[in-house]
Amino acid sequence: MPPLRIGTRGSSLALAQATAVADALAAADGAEPEIVPIKTSGDARRADPGDKSRFVKEIEDALLDGSVDLAVHSAKDVPGVLPDGLSIVGVPPRADPRDAIVGAESLAELPDGARVGTSSLRRQAQIVAERPDLQVVALRGNVDTRLRRLEEGDYAAIVLAVAGLERLGLPGGSPLDTLVPAAGQGCLALEARSDHERARELAAALTDHDSLLRLTAERALVEGLEADCRTPVGAHAALDGDSLVLTAFVGAPDGSAWVRDTVAAPADGPAALGREVASRLLAAGAAEVLAST
């Protein structure tokens, strides 16, 4: 039987994630998968930053034309609506979903007017809401590039995902527990053609039920808000016994307005919980906040 071909972005983090999945698949299947790096329009910066599919489209095209059998995505990059014929077929155990500050112990210890680097409007909205005196400055590039810019003194601190740092074997910084993470942060989403039985079965064997429940609730929230990975929306679901607790945040990038909510519901209805919280946020003015971004 030919090896499974895994499509992924070519960044260091994406390759580390794909390698971890390939190793787990090899242990389950007995055959070493082939990793196929694919350059996306988001990597090439050809796409509009608001394009929901800019980090996955070319990989999904390769799934559909049969060039690869399984895709490994950062779940936060995957749009709520998938192309016809494709589905999320696996969600491995989730890594730490929190954001972390690197270069300082906390936001509170930064001096007035300090420059903080991040590429995320969601992070910017929450940082400025907490510390309106800080200068939140755009910082793009892969993790290594961002860390180098910090070392060069361009920023007093930068904010990154704990999961990305850990997967690259880098120091994890100091977690920012007050920030609501992006929906799916710390999760991997395995995507395949709906008719590819082998890929579906192998990916399903790697799925962690609790991580799948949490991701389902967070994705339903984002879809209910008609948001995307560039929108300043945070969503974090956590299990508490038989309940699923979903915390959500919607904010203006300048910190001038924000809405936050937390709702608990039975864990067996994650999508319904996500839709409920989205409705509550919209009723509280989230649509107006999002329209201002």
C-alpha positions in Angstrom: 0.0 0.0 0.0 1.5 3.4 -1.0 2.5 5.8 1.9 -0.1 8.4 2.9 0.9 11.8 1.5 0.5 14.7 4.0 0.0 18.2 2.7 1.2 21.1 4.9 2.5 24.6 4.8 6.3 24.8 4.6 7.1 26.9 7.7 9.1 25.4 10.5 6.1 25.3 12.8 3.8 23.7 10.1 6.5 21.1 9.3 7.0 20.3 13.0 3.2 19.8 13.3 3.0 17.6 10.2 6.0 15.5 11.4 4.3 14.9 14.7 1.2 13.7 12.9 3.2 11.6 10.5 5.0 9.9 13.4 1.7 9.1 15.1 0.3 7.7 11.8 3.4 5.6 11.2 2.9 4.0 14.7 -0.7 3.3 13.9 -0.4 2.2 10.2 3.1 0.7 10.1 4.0 2.8 7.0 5.9 6.1 7.1 3.8 8.9 5.5 5.4 11.3 3.0 5.2 15.0 4.0 4.5 17.3 1.0 5.2 21.0 1.7 2.8 23.4 -0.2 3.2 27.1 -0.5 -0.1 28.9 0.2 -1.3 32.3 -1.0 -1.0 33.5 2.6 2.6 32.4 2.7 3.3 34.2 -0.5 1.2 37.2 0.7 -0.8 37.2 -2.6 -4.1 37.0 -0.8 -6.2 39.7 0.9 -5.6 39.5 4.7 -9.3 39.1 5.1 -9.4 36.0 2.9 -10.6 33.2 5.2 -8.8 30.5 3.2 -5.5 32.1 2.5 -3.5 29.6 4.5 -5.3 26.5 3.4 -6.7 26.9 -0.1 -3.7 25.5 -2.1 -3.5 22.6 0.3 -7.3 21.9 -0.1 -6.8 22.1 -3.9 -4.1 19.4 -3.6 -6.5 17.2 -1.6 -9.2 17.6 -4.2 -7.0 16.8 -7.2 -5.4 13.8 -5.4 -1.9 15.3 -5.0 -2.1 14.6 -1.2 -4.2 12.4 0.9 -4.4 14.2 4.2 -3.8 17.8 5.3 -2.5 19.0 8.6 -3.6 22.5 9.5 -3.4 24.8 12.5 -7.1 24.6 13.3 -7.4 28.4 13.8 -6.6 28.9 10.1 -9.4 26.7 8.8 -12.5 28.5 7.7 -15.9 27.5 9.1 -17.2 26.3 5.8 -15.1 23.7 3.9 -15.1 23.1 0.1 -17.5 20.4 -1.1 -16.0 17.0 -0.8 -13.7 17.8 2.1 -14.1 17.4 5.8 -12.2 17.6 9.1 -11.5 13.9 9.8 -9.2 14.1 12.9 -8.3 16.4 15.8 -5.3 15.1 17.8 -4.9 16.1 21.5 -4.8 19.8 21.9 -1.7 21.7 23.1 -1.8 24.6 25.4 -4.1 27.1 23.7 -3.0 30.2 25.6 -1.1 33.3 24.3 2.2 34.1 25.9 4.3 37.2 26.3 8.0 36.9 25.4 10.5 39.6 26.6 8.6 40.4 29.8 7.0 38.5 32.6 3.6 40.2 32.1 1.8 43.1 30.5 1.6 44.8 33.8 5.4 45.0 34.1 5.9 46.8 30.8 6.6 50.6 31.1 4.2 53.2 29.8 4.3 53.4 26.0 6.2 50.2 25.5 6.1 48.7 22.0 4.4 45.2 21.9 4.6 43.2 18.6 1.8 41.0 17.3 0.2 40.2 14.0 -3.2 39.5 15.6 -6.0 42.0 15.8 -7.6 39.8 18.5 -4.5 40.1 20.7 -4.2 43.8 19.9 -7.8 44.4 21.0 -7.4 42.6 24.3 -3.9 44.1 25.1 -5.1 47.7 24.4 -8.3 47.1 26.4 -6.1 46.0 29.4 -3.2 48.5 28.8 -4.3 51.4 26.6 -1.0 53.2 27.1 1.0 50.4 25.2 1.9 50.8 21.5 0.8 47.6 19.8 2.8 47.4 16.6 2.3 45.0 13.7 4.8 42.1 13.7 4.7 39.5 10.8 6.8 36.6 9.7 7.4 33.2 11.1 8.2 32.5 14.8 12.0 32.7 14.3 11.7 36.1 12.5 9.5 37.5 15.3 11.9 36.4 18.0 14.8 37.9 16.1 13.0 41.2 15.8 12.6 41.1 19.6 16.3 40.3 20.2 17.2 43.2 17.9 15.3 45.6 20.2 12.5 46.5 17.8 9.9 45.6 20.5 9.9 45.6 24.3 7.9 42.4 24.1 6.0 40.2 21.6 3.0 37.9 22.0 2.9 34.4 20.5 1.0 31.2 21.0 2.3 28.9 23.7 1.6 25.9 21.5 3.8 27.1 18.6 6.7 27.8 20.9 6.4 24.4 22.5 6.1 22.6 19.2 9.3 24.2 18.1 11.1 23.4 21.3 11.5 27.1 22.3 11.0 28.7 25.7 7.3 29.2 26.2 7.3 32.8 27.6 4.8 33.8 30.2 1.2 32.8 29.6 -1.3 35.6 29.4 -4.3 34.1 31.2 -6.4 37.2 30.7 -6.4 37.0 26.9 -9.0 34.8 25.3 -7.2 32.7 22.6 -8.2 32.4 19.0 -10.8 29.7 18.2 -8.8 26.4 17.7 -5.5 27.8 19.0 -3.4 24.8 20.0 -5.4 22.4 18.0 -4.5 20.7 14.8 -7.2 19.9 12.2 -6.7 16.9 9.9 -8.6 17.3 6.6 -9.2 14.8 3.9 -11.6 14.0 1.0 -14.9 12.7 2.3 -14.4 9.6 0.1 -10.8 8.8 1.2 -11.6 5.9 3.6 -8.0 5.1 4.6 -7.1 8.7 5.4 -10.4 9.1 7.3 -9.9 6.0 9.4 -6.2 6.7 10.2 -7.0 10.3 11.2 -10.0 9.3 13.3 -7.7 7.0 15.3 -5.6 10.0 16.3 -8.6 12.0 17.4 -8.9 13.1 21.0 -12.6 13.3 21.9 -12.3 16.2 24.4 -10.2 18.3 21.9 -12.8 17.6 19.2 -15.7 18.8 21.5 -13.8 22.0 22.4 -12.9 22.8 18.8 -16.4 22.1 17.6 -17.9 24.7 20.1 -15.3 27.3 19.2 -15.7 26.9 15.4 -19.5 27.1 15.8 -19.1 30.4 17.6 -16.9 31.9 14.9 -19.2 30.7 12.2 -22.2 32.2 14.1 -20.4 35.5 14.2 -19.4 35.2 10.5 -15.9 35.9 11.6 -12.5 34.6 10.4 -8.9 34.2 11.6 -8.3 37.9 11.0 -11.3 39.1 13.0 -10.7 40.3 16.6 -12.6 37.3 18.1 -11.5 35.0 20.9 -13.1 31.7 21.8 -12.0 29.1 24.4 -13.9 26.1 25.4 -13.0 24.0 28.5 -14.5 20.9 30.0 -15.7 21.0 33.6 -17.1 17.6 34.4 -20.1 16.9 32.2 -20.2 20.6 31.1 -18.5 22.5 28.4 -17.7 26.1 29.3 -17.2 28.5 26.4 -15.7 31.9 26.9 -15.8 34.4 24.0 -14.4 37.9 23.3 -15.1 40.4 20.5 -13.3 43.7 20.5 -12.3 46.7 18.5 -8.6 46.7 17.7 -8.2 50.1 19.4 -9.7 48.8 22.7 -12.5 51.3 22.5 -15.3 48.7 22.7 -15.5 45.0 23.5 -18.0 42.3 24.4 -17.2 39.2 26.5 -19.4 36.3 27.6 -19.1 32.9 29.3 -21.7 30.2 29.1 -21.8 26.6 30.3 -23.9 23.8 28.8 -23.9 20.0 28.6 -20.8 18.8 26.8 -22.7 16.7 24.3 -24.0 19.7 22.4 -20.8 21.7 21.5 -22.1 23.2 18.3 -25.3 24.3 19.9 -23.3 26.0 22.7 -21.2 27.8 20.1 -24.2 29.1 18.3 -25.9 30.2 21.6 -22.9 32.2 22.7 -22.6 33.8 19.2 -26.3 34.9 19.5 -25.7 36.3 22.9 -22.7 38.3 21.7 -24.6 39.6 18.7 -27.5 40.7 21.0 -25.0 42.5 23.2 -23.6 44.5 20.3 -20.8 42.3 18.8 -22.0 43.0 15.2 -21.5 46.8 15.7 -18.0 46.2 17.2 -17.0 43.9 14.3 -18.4 46.4 11.8 -15.9 49.0 13.1 -12.8 46.9 12.5 
